[in-house]
């Protein structure tokens, strides 16, 4: 299969890694040459790590199937992983729709409306494929469908995800889907508890890990995802679903101070 990944950041690089490791040809599309090169380097490092761990036999050979040129007309799958902005996602998928006329058009959004993204596009080809960070490791793909999508394209997306070793859940297009809605609800409550002095960040997370078998606590997860990303998702869910998703003041203050989690070295924990 030929595939296109739009956006070479953390998620885009991870999705490209996954597709390449599955034996597919991948074109990485980025806004400029510098970002494209950064994405290529991130993908190469990720593949090299996989080889070191014995998960790939030849990272160089796999990496050779990555291109950054024109989008191939015979691409079967396009996955966008650009920032959470509906007009931007519509723009990049619109370009891809014209250049790849037979491709399934997938958005990696974690909370935005797929139907809204599909507006003005060939909606029968648009769906959500929500991957999780780090993409090569996390087992889940949340497949999101709206009323206008062709069920055959949903079936194709499921088959591709399962071929890549992922477990698929299917979710109707709704704010936050299933995973972000539940994850943000717990995350916001954990931040409120910290804000109120109920317990320390470490103890809140330990309680969820040992009491509920979470692999990591909600505050550590927020640090990993990015406090700014979690804030944006919470604001979107609050607008769509009501005040139970209102972000706590502590989260807003940390984002204002630039304490965005692991990527800045400081969030609810020091990294």
Buried (B, 14 or more C-beta within 10 A) or exposed (E): BBBBBBBBBBBBBBBBBBBBBBEBBBBBBBEEEEBBBBBBEBBBEBBBBBBEEEEBEEBEEBBEBBBBEEBBEEBBBBBBBBEBEBEBBBEBBBBBBEBBEEBBBBBBBBBBBBBBBBEEBBBBBBBBBBBBBBBBEBEEBBBBBBEBBBEEBBEBBBEBBEEBEBEBEBBEBBBBBBBBBEBBBBBBBBBBBBEEEEBEBEEBBBBBBEEEEBEEBBBBBBBBBBBBBBBBBBBBBBEBBEEEBBBBEBBBEBBEEEBBBBBBEBBBBEE
